[in-house]
Amino acid sequence: MMYWYGSGMSGWAYALMTISMILFWGLIIASAVVVGRRLLRDEPLPTGAPSTPEDVLAMRLARGEIDEDDYERRMATLRAREIAGPR
């Protein structure tokens, strides 16, 4: 008959198991909190690019990339194309 070396796990093994279990459950709980907060936000998630050319121009004006005169000129061009229809 074979005998095992020692009587089982040592105190260090129990300590390592306890610490790893606490870290595991902490990670699970933290992930659930982050996902819950993201899903329950009131503000909409960013969708990326603006949806219309007018929105793009408004964003560029707000960022200071174009001035008001350039904005008005480009908006007039967009409106004229809407009236004339696509080419």
N, C-alpha and C positions, 0 to 999 in steps of 0.2 A: 504494500500500500504506500502511496506517495503522500508526503506531508508538505503542506505549504510552508513557505518561509514566513515566519511571524504569525500573528493572529489576525491579520487583516490590514485595513488602512490605518495610517498614522494620523496624528493630529493635523499635520500639514495638508494632507489630502482632504480632510473634512473642511479645513479653512478655505482651501482653494475651491472646493465645490460650493461653499456658501457664498464666497465672493463672486464667483462666476454666475450663480443663480440670481443674485441681487443685480448684477450688471445686465443680465439677460432681460429680466422683468422691467428694469428701469428703461432699457431701450424700447421695449414693447410699449410701455406706458407713454414715454415721450413721443414716440411715433404716432400713437393714437391722438395725443393732444395736438400735435402739429397738424395732422390731417383734419381733425375736428375743427380747429380754428380756421383753416383754409376754406373748408366747406361752409362754415357758418358766417363768413364775412358778409357785410352788407354791400360793400362796393363790388362792382363787377370786375372780373379778371381782365387783365389787359389782353386785347385781341391782336395786337401787333400793328399793322399798317392801317391808316385811315381808309374808310370805305369809298369816299367820293373824291373827285379832283378838288372840289371846293374845300373839303376837310384838309387836304394836303396843303392847299394855299394858306388856309387859316393857321395851320400848325407852323408853316414856314414864317408867316408874319409874326406869330407869337414868339418864335425862337430868335427873331431878328435877322433872319437870312435875307428877307426882302423888305423894302420899305412900303409905305402905304400907297404911293403912286404906282409902284410896280404891281402891288396886290390888286388895285382897282383895274389897271390895264389888263392883267391876266384874267380877272373875273369877267371883264367885258368880253374878252376873246372866248372864254368858255361859254358864256351866255349866247354869243352870236353863233357858235357851233351847235348849241342845243336847238336854236331856232331853225338853222339851216338843215340840220339833220346830219347823220354820219356820211362820210365821203365814200 
